[in-house]
Amino acid sequence: MLAAVFHLLVFVHHAYVTFHLLMQIDFAKSDDEYVQNVLKRFKWRYFTCWNFAVQIVYFFICMTEDFLRLTKRTESVQDWVRQVKDFIFTSLLFPGTLFVSSMFWGLYMIDRELVFPSALDAIMPSWTNHSTHTVISVALVVEMRITRHRYSKRSLGLAALALYLTVYDSLIQVRKNKRKATNTKSSLGLHVYMDDIPGS
């Protein structure tokens, strides 16, 4: 029962944080050029957001398993849900969360402007920062303590992690190349326009 309550609390917390970031944070209110031109445009391409999404999916699956167990549903269904949950935990959630928390706070202590510019303090409350970079690790540790996980084969877990990172990197590269192409066309258009101006 304790695990079920914990999973529910974490899921509700993550859902509220997501709602707050999506609906109540307006990057346009910032006067900082970096916040407006970089963070506003690329916020959902940060690995922090991907890892947070994985946590939401994971704890939703945990709640599903808790519901099946408490209502004493078919054992085969419970076992299948448990396998999916354990696979996500060991291959994606655990390494992703450790990477996000350690990398963010490591860089933050060196120079916070690298990962969380001080200009963000005016539009993002500090609790949202801790929710996406600190609470995730606390939730991970507590989950490891109260839930026993069956670890999948190392080769399968590494393959899933590699595929996940490949998809992430590929989407980033596609977007980057698209922006380069757009900027090139814009530059060419500007040159043509300037060439048509007498005396230019």
Residue, then its C-alpha position, 0 to 999 in steps of 0.5 A: m500500500l505504501a508503494a501505491v501511495f508513493h507512486l500516486l504522489v510522484f505521478v501527481h507531482h510530475a503531472y502538475v509540474t508539467f502543467h505548470l511548465l506548459m501553461q504558466i511559464d511565459f518565456a516572452k516575459s523575460d528581457d533576456e535575449y538568450v531566454q527568448n531566443v534559445l530556451k523558449r525555442f529549444k526547451w523540449r529538446y533538452f534531455t531533462c524534458w525527455n527524462f521527465a517524460v520517461q518518469i511520468v510514463y514509468f510512474f503511470i505504469c507503476m500505478t497501473e500495476d498497483f491497481l491490478r494488484l489491489t483489485k486482484r486482477t489476472e496474474s498474467v496481466q500483472d506479470w506483463v505490466r511488471q516486466v514492462k515497468d522493470f524494463i523501463f526502470t533499468s534501461l531508461l529511467f535509472p541511467g537517464t535520471l542519474f545523468v540528468s541530476s549529476m550533469f545539471w548540478g555538476l555544471y550548475m556548481i561550476d557556472r550556473e549560466l551554462v545550464f540555468p541562466s540567472a535570467l530564468d529566476a524572474i519567470m521560473p520559480s526555484w521549485t520547478n528547477h528542483s522538481t525536474h533536477t532534484v526530485i527525480s533523483v529522490a523519487l528514483v532512490v525511494e523507488m529502489r528502496i520500496t520496490r523490488h525490480r527484476y533486472s533485464k538482460r544487460s545486452l537488451g537494456l543497453a540496446a534499448l538505451a542506445l536506441y533511445l539516445t540514437v532517436y534523441d540525437s537524430l531528432i536534434q540533428v534533423r532539427k539542427n539541419k533544418r534550421k541551417a537550411t532555413n538560415t541559408k535560404s534567408s541569407l540568400g534571400l537577403h543577399v538577392y534583395m540587397d543586390d537589387i537595391p541601387g547603389s548597394 
